[in-house]
Amino acid sequence: MPAYRVERSILIDADAEKVFDTVADFNTWNIWSPWLVIAHEAVVTVTDDPNSVGSIYRWNGEFVGRGEVEHAQLDRPRKIVDTLRFEKPFKSTSQVEFLVQSEAGQTRLSWVMNGSLPWFLFWMRRNMETYIGTDYARGLKMVREYIQTGRVLSKSTVEGIEKIPARRVVGLRESCQLEEIGPVMGKTFARVAEEFSGHNLPLDGEMLSVYHPSDMMKGQFEFTCGYVVDSGVALPPGLVECSIPAAKALHVKHVGSYENLGNAWSGAHQFANYRKQKLAKTETLEIYRNTPQDTADEDLVTDIYLPLR
C-alpha cells in the first residue's frame, strides 16, 4: 500500500510539561482542531478519562467524515503516540505522534503522521502529504495560541452562494511561499499605501487581496494587494491593476486574527468539496472589512470569495 509521512513543527513559549499536558488532553482538541473550523454540526465524543492510554476522541460529521483517535503511548513530557482510524470517507489506519522537545527557553512541538493509502488511491499520496501538512501547520498555530493566550481567535462561517460585483483592483503584485504570506502581505500593503499617498489616490475603497491561480502542490502563491478604485481613475506608474468580473461565489466569513485566515480558506474548500460545488479556476478574493490599526484581533472581519463555474 502507498505509504506517506507528514511532519510539521512549531516553537511555543511554554514549558514542555504544559505543551504535553495540553495536547494529551482530548478535551482541548475541539479548540485547536484544524478540521472542525466549519464543521459546526460535527458530533464529537471523548471518553470519560480524556488524557490516559486508551482514551479515545471520536468525530462524525458531514464535512469531516467519521473516525477516532486513541492514545497508544503517553511518555510525559516527551512523546505522544496515537492510533488514528478513519471510517469515512474511506477506511484507513495511521500512526500519529506528537514530539515535545525543550529548545532555548521554548518548546518545539512536532506533529507527525505515518500512514498508507488503499492501493487504488496511490495517486493521492503527494496530495495527502501537501494538504495534511498544511492542516498540521494550521493546527499547530492554534495549539500555540491556545497555550500562550488561553484562547484561539478564529471563527469561520459559511455564508452561502452570493453574486459578487465586478471590481477594479489597483495595487502591487507579489509572490511567495505559503508560510511567508502574512509577513509578505504586510510589507506589500505598506508599499501600496505609500504609492497611493504619493499619487494622491483615495484609500477609501475596499481593501483586499486577489489570489491569482496557483499550484498548491508547489506551495508558491501569487497575489495582488490593493484597493478597489473607480474605473475613471487613471492607473499611475508603479502600480498594477486587475479586473475581477461579476460572478457567483462561495462566501466564507472569518472573524479573528489574520494568523488564522488559513482556517477560512481550508473550510471553504472543504465545504465546496463535500457539497460538490465546482470552483472556477480564476482569481479568489480576501476582503478586509476592518484592520488591526483600528480593531482588536478578535474582532477582525475578513470575507473570502471563491467564484464558481
N, C-alpha and C positions, 0 to 999 in steps of 0.2 A: 504494500500500500504506500502511496506517495507520502513521505514524511516532510514536516516543516518545523522550523524553530523561529520563535519570535522573542525578542528581548528588548526592553526599554528600561531606562533608569532615570532617577531624578534625585537632586540633593534637597534635604529638608532640614530646616532649623529646629531640630528637636533631638533628644537623645534616642538611642536605639531602642530602649525599652518602650518608650511611648509610641514610636513608629510601629514596632512589632505588635504591641497590645491593640492598637487601633485596627490594623489590618487583620489580625487574628479574630477580631470580634465581628461576626457576621451581621450583628445589628447595625453596624456602621455602613455596610455595603450599599444600602439604598441611597445614602447621601452622596457617595462618590462614584457609583457605578457609571461607566461611560455609555452603557446600553439602555438605561432607563430614562434618558433625558426627555423623550417624548412619549414613552410607553406608560402614560399615567394610569392606564387601565390594567396594567400587568398585576397579577396576583403573586406576591412574594411571601413565602413562609420560611421561618427559621426554627430549628429545633430549640427546645427549652434551654439547653445549655449551648450558647452561641459561640464559644471560644475554647473548645477542647477537641481532642482527637475523636473523630466520629461525628462531630457536629455537621449539620447539613443546611445549606442555603438552597431553596428551590424557587424557580420562577416559571410563570406561564403567562404568555401574552401574545396578542396579535402580531406585534412588531418584533418581539424578541424571541419568539418560539417557546420551547419548553425544555427544561433541563435542571441540573443540580450540580452543586459543588460540595465536596466533602473534605473536611480536614483529615489528611492522612498522617501528617507528621507536624508537630509543633516543637521546634528547637529554639526556645526563647534565649536570647533575643536575636538569633542569627538567621533562622530559616523557617519558612512555612511551606509545606508540600501539600497540594490539594489534588484531588481527582475530579476532573471536570467531565460531566456526562451530558451530551446533547441528545434529546429525543426528537425535537423538531427544530429546524426544517429537515434535518437528516440525523441519523444516529451516528454518534462517534464518541470516543473516549480519549481524553488527553490528560497529560500531567502538567500542572501549573505550579510554579514556585515563586515565592517572594523571598528575595535575599536582602538581608539588612546588615549594613556594614558602616561602622563609625569612620568618619573621614574628615580630618582637620576641623573639629568642632561642630560638624554637621553629621547627618546620617544619609547614606546613599541607599535608596530603596530601588531594587531591580525587580521587574515583573517579567517572568519567563514562561513561555509555553512550548512544550514539545508535543506535537500531535501528528496525526496522519489522517488522510482523506480516503474515502472509498475509491477503488481503482478507477471508476468511471468519471471521477472528478479530478483526475490528475492535473488537468489544465487549470484548476483553480489554485494551485499551490502558491504561485507567485502573488496572486491576488490576496490570498489569505495572509501571507506574510506582510504585505503592504497595509491592508485595511485593519488587520488586528493590531499591527504595530502602531497605527495612527490612533486606534481606540485606546491602547495601553497608554500612549503618551497623554491623551486627554484625561484618562482616569488617574494617572499619577499626578497631574497638575491639581486635580480636585482633592486627592488624598493630601497633598502638601498643604493646600489652602485650608482644608478642614483641620488638620493637625495644628497648623500655625495660628489659625484665627477662630476655630470653633464653628465655622460655617462655610458654605460654598455658595458664592454669588452667581448663580446660573439657573435660569428657568426658561425653558423653551416651550412654545405653544404653537401648534399648527392652526393657522387662521383660515386655511382653505384655499380654494382656487379663486383668483381675482383677475380682473382686467387691469393691466398697468398701462399708463400713458407713455407715449414716446418721450424721450428725453435727449437733450443735447448736453453732453458732459465735457467740461473743459478742465484739464489738469495735467498731470505728468504720468507717464507710463514707466513701470518698473517691473523687475522680475526677481525672484529669489526662491530659495528652498522653503518648504512648508514651515519648518521650525524657526525661520527668520522673519516670517511675515509681520508679526507685531512690531518689532523694532524698525524694520524697513518702512512699513507704512507710516509710522510716527514721523520718521525723518522726511518721508515724501510729502506728507501733508504740511509739514513746516515749510518746505520749499515751495509748495503750491501757494501757501498764504503769502510768502514773500513776493512771488511772481504776481499774484493778484493785486497786492498792495502797490507794487511798482508800476503796474499798468492801470491803476485806478479801477479795477474790476470789483463789482459788489460780491460780498461773501454771504449774501442772504439767501442764495439758492440752496437746494438740498445738498448736504454733504454726503458723499458716497464713494464707494469703491466699486469699480466694474471689473469683474474677473473674466478674463478672456479665456477661450477654450484651451485647456492644458492637459497634459498627460499625467494623471495621478500616479501612475506607476514610476515615473521619473522623479516625482516629488518637486518638480520645478513649476512655479506658478507665475503667470504674467497678469498684471492688473494695472488699471488706471485709477489714481486717486484724484478726486477733484470735486467740482460743484456743478449743479445744473445751471446753465447760462442760457439766456434768451437767444433765439436764433438771429436776432438783429444785431447782436454784439459781435464785432469783428474779432477773429482769433489773433491775439498778439503773438509776436515771435517768442520762442522759448517754451510755449505750451502746446499741447496736442488736444484734439477733440475726438470724441467718438459718439456716434448716433445710435441710440437704443430705440428700436421700433416698439410700437404698442404691441402687446401680446397678452395671452392668458398665462398666468404664472402661479406656481405653488408658493404661498406666503407662510413663512415661519417667523414668529416674533421671539426675540431673545431679550430677557431682562437680566442685567447683571454685568459683571466685569468683561471687558474685551478679551481678557486672558482666556475666557471660556466660550468664545464665539464658535469655536470648532464644534461645540455640542449642538448648536442650532443647525449648522451645515450637515453634520452627520445625521441628525434627526430628520432633516428634510429629505435626504437621500434614502434614509431608512423608510420613511413614510411613503415616498414615491415608489420604492421598490415593492413594498408589500401591497400597496393599492394599485400596482401596475400602471402608474402614471408614466407616460412616455415623455422624458425630458428632451428639450431641444438642444442640439449641440451648438449653443450660441452663448453670448455673454450672460452672466448672472450678476445680481446686484446685492450690495450690502449697504443699506441706507442708515445713517446715524441720526436719530431723532433728537439727541442731545449729546453733550460732550463732557469729558472729565473736567474741563475748565470750569463748568458751572453746575455739575451734577455729581453726586456721590456714586461710586462704582456700583452699589447695589441697585441704583435707580436708572442706570444707563439702558436706553431702549434702542435696539437695532432690529430693523426689518430686513429679512432676506427673501429674495425672489428668485425662483428658478423657472424660467419660461418653459412652457410645454409645447409639444408638437401640435 
